[in-house]
Amino acid sequence: MPPKVLFILGGGPRIGHSVARKFLQEGYKVAIGRRNLQEAAESTGLDGVVPVYLDVTKPESVEAAFREVESKLGVPNVVVYNAAAFTMPPDANDPFQVPTASFEQDLAVNASSAYAGLLHATRGFLSSKAKSTEDNDALPYVYIATGNVTPFQPNPVAVTLGSGKATLAYLISVGAQAYKAAGYRFYFASQVTATGGPVPYPDVSGEAHGDLFWKVVNREMGLNSWDLRFVVNSEGGVSDREERND
């Protein structure tokens, strides 16, 4: 069977590194794309992560990062987009104070580079399918975007973040529809509270994301939608909130 390869675009110390650890432990080859290669290589706490240079403020850098991953590890069959940018307006009651340049830069991170990731991920999926063998067909082909509820619950403070995440959620929904017959899967995964609201940043669980993403890739959860909102219980386990936007 071809190697199972995970590429994480935006390897933050909480979600990105937790996802990397989980997939490494399960036998995947893992690459993390970041501007700071030393941090990407050292701060996961595990040997084996391949750092590649990626500047998500510049969507054009995404292609080079994919090519590097492919040359070092193979074509990624699982891609996680874990980058985000957020400019807070000076006054929450006046969100359109954010300078246009700041809005555009955040949009590049939250949406444009994510689109570039979708483009190159699906080219890789298609290339792998073109070389299809019985073993190759057994590989899961999955693109997961780390999401939040801002596309569905507007928040003036998150004007730049929510705009980009709303675009990304739409792109994920398009991918889920367009590539369903090919067997490629797309998810917008958002940790939420028990009532479906946004989770305070200190309560975001990296380990829960890692466990969830592994279960999603391996179909260990019965999911019917690209919109995956999940709750972390007191023991650290996760459950799907059954949100549906198909």
C-alpha positions in Angstrom: 0.0 0.0 0.0 1.3 3.5 -0.7 2.4 5.5 2.4 -0.3 7.2 4.4 0.7 10.9 4.5 -0.8 13.7 6.6 0.0 17.4 5.7 -1.0 20.0 8.3 -1.0 23.6 7.0 -0.6 25.7 10.0 0.9 23.7 12.9 0.0 25.6 16.0 1.1 24.2 19.4 -2.4 23.2 20.4 -4.5 21.6 17.6 -1.8 21.2 14.9 0.7 19.5 17.1 -1.9 17.3 18.8 -3.2 16.1 15.4 0.4 15.4 14.3 1.1 13.4 17.4 -2.0 11.3 17.0 -1.4 10.4 13.3 2.3 9.7 14.0 1.4 7.3 16.7 -1.0 5.6 14.3 1.7 5.1 11.6 1.2 8.0 9.3 4.0 10.1 7.8 3.4 13.7 8.9 4.5 17.0 7.5 3.7 20.4 9.1 3.8 23.6 7.2 4.9 26.7 9.1 7.1 29.8 8.6 9.2 28.9 11.6 10.6 25.5 10.6 12.5 25.0 13.9 9.3 25.2 15.9 7.5 22.9 13.6 10.3 20.3 13.9 10.9 20.5 17.6 7.7 21.5 19.5 5.5 18.5 18.7 7.4 16.5 21.2 7.8 13.6 18.8 10.5 12.7 16.3 9.4 12.1 12.8 7.5 15.3 11.8 8.8 16.7 8.6 8.8 20.5 8.7 8.2 22.4 5.4 8.2 26.1 4.8 4.8 27.7 4.4 3.6 31.3 4.6 -0.2 31.2 4.8 -0.3 35.0 4.2 0.9 34.2 0.7 -1.3 31.6 -1.0 1.3 31.2 -3.7 3.6 29.5 -1.2 1.1 26.6 -0.7 2.0 24.9 -4.0 5.7 24.8 -3.2 4.9 23.3 0.3 2.8 20.6 -1.3 5.6 19.8 -3.8 8.1 19.5 -0.9 5.9 17.2 1.0 5.3 15.0 -2.0 9.1 14.8 -2.7 9.9 13.9 0.9 7.0 11.7 2.0 4.6 11.1 -0.9 1.3 12.5 -1.9 -0.8 13.5 1.1 -4.0 11.6 1.4 -5.1 13.6 4.5 -4.8 17.3 4.6 -5.7 19.5 7.6 -6.0 23.3 7.2 -5.3 24.7 10.6 -4.4 28.3 10.0 -6.4 31.3 11.0 -5.9 35.1 11.4 -8.0 37.6 13.4 -7.9 41.4 13.6 -10.0 42.8 16.3 -11.8 46.1 15.6 -11.1 48.9 18.1 -14.8 49.0 18.9 -16.9 45.9 18.9 -20.0 48.0 18.0 -18.2 49.4 14.9 -16.6 46.4 13.2 -15.9 48.1 9.9 -13.2 50.2 11.4 -10.7 47.4 10.5 -8.4 48.7 7.8 -8.9 47.1 4.4 -5.3 45.9 4.3 -5.8 44.0 7.5 -9.0 42.5 6.3 -7.3 41.4 3.1 -4.4 39.8 4.9 -6.7 37.9 7.3 -8.8 36.8 4.3 -5.7 35.4 2.6 -5.0 33.3 5.7 -8.5 32.2 6.5 -9.7 31.6 2.9 -7.3 32.1 0.0 -4.6 29.9 1.3 -7.2 27.4 2.3 -8.5 27.4 -1.3 -5.0 26.8 -2.5 -4.8 23.9 -0.1 -8.0 22.5 -1.5 -6.7 22.9 -5.1 -3.4 21.1 -4.5 -4.9 18.5 -2.1 -7.5 17.5 -4.7 -4.9 17.4 -7.5 -3.0 14.9 -5.3 -6.1 12.9 -4.6 -6.8 12.7 -8.4 -3.2 11.8 -9.2 -3.3 9.0 -6.7 -6.6 7.7 -8.1 -5.1 7.8 -11.6 -2.5 5.4 -10.4 -5.2 3.4 -8.8 -4.6 -0.1 -7.5 -6.7 -2.2 -5.2 -4.5 -1.1 -2.3 -4.5 2.5 -3.4 -8.3 2.6 -3.4 -8.2 1.6 0.3 -6.6 4.9 1.2 -8.9 7.5 2.8 -8.8 10.9 1.0 -9.8 13.6 3.4 -9.5 17.4 3.8 -10.4 18.8 7.2 -10.5 22.5 8.0 -10.4 23.6 11.6 -13.5 25.7 11.9 -15.6 27.6 14.4 -19.2 28.9 14.6 -18.6 32.4 13.2 -20.0 31.5 9.8 -23.3 30.5 11.4 -23.3 32.8 14.4 -22.1 36.3 13.3 -20.0 38.2 15.8 -18.9 41.8 15.1 -15.7 41.3 17.0 -14.7 38.5 14.6 -15.4 40.4 11.4 -12.2 39.3 9.6 -12.1 35.8 11.1 -15.8 35.1 10.4 -15.7 36.4 6.9 -12.8 34.1 6.0 -14.3 31.1 7.8 -17.6 31.6 6.1 -15.8 31.4 2.8 -13.9 28.3 3.9 -17.1 26.6 5.1 -18.7 27.3 1.7 -15.6 25.8 -0.1 -15.8 22.7 2.1 -19.5 22.3 1.3 -18.7 22.6 -2.4 -16.0 20.0 -2.1 -18.2 17.6 -0.2 -20.8 17.8 -3.0 -18.5 17.8 -6.0 -16.2 15.0 -5.0 -18.7 12.7 -3.3 -18.8 10.2 -6.1 -15.0 10.1 -6.2 -14.9 9.2 -2.5 -13.1 12.3 -1.3 -14.4 13.7 2.0 -14.4 17.3 3.3 -15.1 18.5 6.8 -15.4 21.8 8.6 -14.7 20.8 12.1 -15.7 23.1 15.0 -15.5 22.5 18.7 -18.6 24.0 20.3 -20.2 24.2 23.7 -23.0 21.9 24.8 -25.5 24.5 23.6 -23.7 25.0 20.3 -22.0 28.2 21.0 -18.3 29.3 20.6 -15.8 27.7 22.9 -13.5 30.1 24.9 -10.0 29.7 23.6 -8.6 28.2 26.9 -11.1 25.4 26.6 -10.1 24.4 23.0 -8.8 20.8 23.3 -5.9 19.9 21.0 -6.1 16.3 22.1 -9.8 16.1 21.3 -9.2 17.4 17.8 -6.5 14.8 17.3 -8.7 12.0 18.4 -11.7 13.3 16.4 -9.7 13.8 13.2 -8.4 10.3 13.4 -11.9 8.9 13.9 -13.2 11.0 11.0 -10.5 9.9 8.6 -11.1 6.2 9.5 -14.9 6.4 9.5 -15.1 5.6 13.2 -17.9 8.1 13.5 -21.2 8.0 11.6 -21.1 11.4 9.9 -23.6 12.6 7.2 -22.4 16.2 6.7 -19.4 18.3 6.0 -20.4 20.5 8.9 -19.0 18.8 11.9 -19.6 20.5 15.2 -18.5 18.6 18.2 -18.6 18.8 22.0 -15.8 17.7 24.3 -17.1 16.1 27.5 -15.6 16.3 31.0 -13.5 13.1 30.3 -12.1 14.6 27.1 -14.2 12.5 24.7 -16.1 14.0 21.8 -19.6 13.7 20.4 -21.1 15.0 17.2 -23.8 17.6 17.8 -25.7 16.4 14.7 -25.6 19.8 13.0 -26.6 19.4 9.3 -26.3 21.9 6.5 -26.4 19.6 3.4 
